[in-house]
């Protein structure tokens, strides 16, 4: 993590992180209910909100839904992203469109294409991102 990073907006960080955690909890319930496509999508959303929490907290809010681009935005302001987190961002990014839209598939609906194991993997990846963001934030709080 770059030495010049400082907390700018703790309120917004907490607001976005709360939403990330609630979205992750909703994704877990969707998996239990066998709504695997929605579980995968919400895992993406939880990671997106966590990344945006960090960007808001560091005074560099961003829009958009690409986890890769949000990660790149964090890198551009000096946040080091470990390889396993970047991998999680790349894998979760693929759950943004095809989990929701029938025209992403040649036949059927998104509900036909996702499995319990994919939902489980998406949840693990999102949890990893959310935990990483929390850890980065805690390190920054200790520096101040």
Secondary structure, 3 states (H helix, E strand, C coil): CCCCCCCCCHHHHHHHHHHHHHHHHHHHHHHHCCCHHHHHHHHHHHHHHHHHHHHHHCCCCCCCCCHHHHHHHHHHCCCCCCHHHHHHHHHHHCCCCCCCCHHHCCCCCHHHCCCHHHHHHHHHHHHHHHHHHHHHHHHHHHHC
